[in-house]
Structures are given as structure tokens and as C-alpha cells.
């Protein structure tokens, strides 16, 4: 078998596979958007887990939600749920923000809200 035959065989074998890589197909159902109460529940669970793992002070476990809203970051809309903890002495760290996808999946947490 010469090299031209091998190359032709490989080309003919691999060419049809590229037909399946185009648009017009589905990767499964996208996750339905979370309701506000679902997002708040997930965020509360995240705060509890962060406190359990000592990523934040244990006093955060007892803190209630301050507010929750949808906020746009770039082209993406996300849930932002904030918690206020008066027991924290540093005012810059009294408010904890939990960021979730619209589907309710955890993205990040910080003290700035950005």
C-alpha cells in the first residue's frame, strides 16, 4: 500500500465525522432558571457550607438573607444574594455576596458584590 492510498483512505474515513460537528444539534436540555426562593435557599446552603469548612467565620451560619436580585455581569445575568453579619468587626466584611447562575449553580462569593 502506498502513501497516497493511506492518505486517501484516512480522508474518506474522517470526512463524514465532521458532518456531525456542525450546528443544528442539541447537547441536552438547558437548566431552567431558578426562582428567587430557590436561589436564596442555594445561597443560604453555600454560606452554611463555607462556615462549616472555616472559609468564613462560624457566625455566618445564623445570618439571614439581606436581599437577592438578578444582576448583569457582561452579557450574563446572575443571581446575587447578600447576607449581613453585624458580628463581624471589619465593616468591609460585614456583607457577604453569593453569586449563582440563573439556574442556581454556585459561581463565587466575595465581600464586594462585584
N, C-alpha and C positions, 0 to 999 in steps of 0.2 A: 504494500500500500504506500503510495507516495504522499508527500506533504500536502499537495493540493486536494487530494481526496479526503484527508483528515480534516483540513480546514473547512471544506465544503460540508462534510458530514456534521461537524460541530455547529456550523452556522445554521444549517437546516434544522438541527435538533433544538438549538437555543432560541431561534427566532420566534416560534409560536409562544414561548413563555412570556415574552414581552407584551403580548396581546392582553394578558391578564393584569398588567400593572397600571393600566390607564384609569381614567375617571369613569364614573358611572357604576361604581360598586359600593358596597356598604361594609363598614367594619363593625357592625352591630349597632344596637340602639344606644343613643346618647343618653346620659343620665338626666332625668327630669329635674328641673330646678327645685331646690329646697324651699319650703315655706319659711317665713320668718321664725316661727316657733321651732321648726326643725333645725334651722341654723343656730338658734340660741341654745338649743339642747346640745348640739355637737360642740359648740364653743365652750359651754359650761363643762362638758366632759373633758375637753382639752385642757382647760385651766386646772381641773382637778388632777389630771394625769401629770401635768407639768409640776404641780406642787408635790405630788407623790414621788416623782423622780428627783426632787430637790433642784429643779431647774429654776423655780421661783420659790419664794417663802411659803411656808405651810399656811400662813394666814389667808392666802388667796383661796383656799378650799371653801371658806364660808362666805365669800363675797358674791353679791348678786349682780346681775347684768345692769349696767348703766344705760346703754342704748344699743340698738342694732339697726343697720341700714345697708343699702346697696351702694357701693361707691365704684366709680370708674377709674381704672388704672390703665393708661394707654388705651388699647381697644377692648380691654376686658372689664366686665362688670363682676365685682366680687362682693361677698358679704363681709362686713366689718362689724364685729361685736366687741363692745368695750365694757370693761369692768373697772370699778374704782375701789381702791383699798385704802381707807384712811389710816390704817395701822402702819403703813409704810412711811418712814420718816422723810425720805427723799421725795419732794413734791414731783420731780420729773419722772418718778417711777410709781406714782400712785395710780395711774391709769394704764391698764394693760389692754392692748388691742389684739384680737384674734382675727385672722384673715382666712376666709373659706372661699372655695369656688362657688359658683351659683348652685352647683349640685350638692354642696355641703361638705366637700372634702377639704381637710386642713391644708393650708398653704404655709402660714407663718404666724409668728407672734412678735410684737415689739411694744415699746413704750411711747412711740412717736405717732403712730397712726398712719404713717406713710409707707 
